[in-house]
């Protein structure tokens, strides 16, 4: 059996205070990584850090930062490198849904979406890659969406920024493969997250959140919504020694919904 060999690896997760990011941080902490997370809300971020630290005993650095702001990215990653040294694993996870009919999406909406989902991944990667090249080892995961492969109606700008993220993943994987740095993307949807709970609240559904999730899951081929922990398991596999021959891959984790592979 191949071990993960993640003990003492430095893992950075953007958008790590709840949902997918928190689940990934928790799983990597359990595998022995030293963790750094960022998010915009200090209270939620610190609560997540305390929970993960209490459950795993891992080192965890939590720094409030808005990844749409370039200076915040530099401040965050500079602090991580000062505390831990060079970064081994980068999870570009920060993001939220922004779906509109084309004529309803203002230029400001487009700019904010690309800053959050695309430019943050480019900027974070640019900072961590030199250290990974020095070690001749590293793994970058870009969290995207199947809609980036097969955009639907009223899906802008998210489908376009996610398509850019998928293309960035493939191109970067080619550039970094000679340095033994792997770059992959997980394309996810139909996952139970805090964002989903907020969506449920805005709909004023007569159903409880649990029952609402069950109803939403009926539209998924596998008959249910996925768990954030299932995404974390996939990401952990990809960044570990169990996934060392996988790079440039785009893997759907959506319960079978996407029309594309």
N, C-alpha and C positions, 0 to 999 in steps of 0.2 A: 504494500500500500504506500503511495506517495504522500508524504506529509506536506502540509501547507508551507512550513518554514517561514512563517510570518513573524515569529518572535523578534521583538525589538525593531521591526520595520517602522518607519515613520510614515503615517498615512494622514493625508489631508482630505477633508470632506467639506465642500462648500454647501451651504443650505443644510447644515447638520443638526439643526435644533429640533426637528420633528419629522414625522413621516419617513420617507425613503432614506433621507440622509442620516437621520438618527438611527434607523435600523442598521444601515451599513456601518456606521461608527461603532455601534454596540457589538456587531458581529466581529469586526476587525479587532476590537478591544479584547474580546473573548479569545481570539487567536493569538494574542500577545503583542499586537501592534501598539506603538505609542501614537496617540491620536491628537489631531488638531481639527477643530470645527469652527466654522464661522456662520453667522446669521445676523440679521438686522436687529432683532429684538433681544436686548441683553438678558431680560428676566427669563424668557423661554430658553435661551441658549444656556444660561447658567444652570437652570433646572435640569436640562438634558445632560449636561456635563456631570452634575452631581449624581444623577441616576445611573449613568454609565459607569462612572468611577466606583460607585457603591456596589454595583452588580459584578464588576469585573476586576476591580482593583488596579485597573490600567492607569497609566499616565495619560491625562487628557488636558489639552490646552484649549480654552474656549475664548475667542476674541470676537467681539461684535464688529461686523464689517458689512458694508453694502457692496456687493461685487459688481454693481453697475457703475461704481465709482473707481476709476483706475488707481487713485491714491490709496483707497481702502485696501485694494488687493495687495499692493506693494507693502503697506503697513502690516497687514495680516501675515503674509508669507515671510517677510523679513523677521517678524517676531518668532515664527515657527522655526526658521533656520537658526536663529540665535539660540533658541531653547533646545532644539533637538539635533541640529546639524542638517545635512542634505536630506531632501525628501525622497522617499522610495515609491510612494503610491499617491496619486492624485485622482480624486473622484470629483469631476466637474458636475455637480448635482443641482446647483441652485436653479430654480425655474418655477414658473407657474403658468397656467393656461391663459392664453390671450387669443380668443377666436372671434372673428368678426367677418361680416360681409365686406368685400373689398372697399366699397365706397364709404363704409362706416369706420374704417381704420385710418385714423389720422397719422400724419408723419411722426408725431410725438409718440403714438402707440407703437409704430414700427421701430423707432429708435430705441425706446425703452426695452422692447422685447429682444432686439438684437444685442443690446448692451448686457442684458441679463443672461441670455441663453447662449449666445455665440461669442461675443467679445470677451466675456468673463473667462470662458474656456481657453480662448487664444492667449489672453494675458496671463492667466495662471500657468498655462503650459510653458509659455516663454520663460517664466521665472524659474520653474523647477527643472526644466530640461538640462541646463548646464551641469547641475549636481548629479543628475541621473547618468549623463554621459561620462562624468568623471568616474563614477562607480561601475560603468558599463552594465547597468541593470536599472530597471524601473518599469512601472506600469501606470498607464493613464486610462481612466474610464470616463467617457462622456455619456451622461444620461440624456437620452433623446426620446423620440416618440415615433411609433410606426407611421403616423401621419406625414412624417418627413419623406417617406418612401411613396406613399399613395395619398396625396392631399385630397380632402373632401371639400364640399361646399362650405362656405362661411368658416373657413379654417385659418384665415390669415390674421396676424403674421406668424402664428406659431408653426404652422406646417412648413413655412419657408425658412424660418430660423432653425428649425430642427433638421430640415434638408441640408442646410449649410453645416450644421454640426456633424451630420453623418458623413458628408463629403470631407470635412476637415479631419475627421477620424481616419478615413482611408488614406488621404494624402499624407498626413503626419506619420501614419504607421510605416509608410514606405521610406520617408526621410529618416526615421529613427531606428528602423530595423537593424542597420549595420552597427548600431551602438547597443544592441540587445535591450532596447526599450520597446515595450509592447503597448499598442494603443487600440482600444476597442470601444464599441458603443453598445449599450443596452437600450433597446427601444421599448418603452413600457407604457401601458395604459391598463385600465380596469383593475387598479390596485387600490386597496383601502388605505386612505391617507387622511391627514388632518385637512387637506384641501378639499377632499371629498365631503368631509363632515361640514365644512363651511358652505359647500354647494348645496347640501341637503337643507341646511338652515335657511338659505335664501329662497328655497323653493316652498317653504312653509308646508311641507308634506304632512299629511295626517298620520303617516307611518312613523314608527320609531326609527332611529338611525340604523339599527340592526336589521329591521324588516325592510327598510329602504335598500340597504346593501344587498339583501337577498333578492329583491325585485330587480335591481340593476344587474345582478349576476345571471338572471335568466336569459339575458341577451348575449351572453358569452358562450361560445361553443362548449367550454368545459363546465358550464352551468353554475359558475360562482365567480366572485371577485377574488383577486389575488391578495396575498398578505405582503406587507413591506418586508417581512423577514425572508420571504421567498426571493425577492429581488436581492437582498443582502447576501443570501447563499450563493446566488449566481455571480455577483460581483466578487465575493471572496474567492470563489473558484478561479475566476479569470485572473485575479492579481496574484494568486499563489503559485507555488511550484507545480500545482496540478494543471495549470493552464499555460505552460511555458512555450507551447508551439502554436498558440492562438494569438494572432495580431491582425489588425485591419478588418476584424469581424463586426458585423451588425446583427445582434441577436434580439429577436422579439421576445418579450415576456408580457403576454397580453391575453392568455387563455385561449389563443387560437383565433382571435378576432380579425387580425390583419389579413388583407387579401394578398399581401406580398410576403416573400420569404426573407 
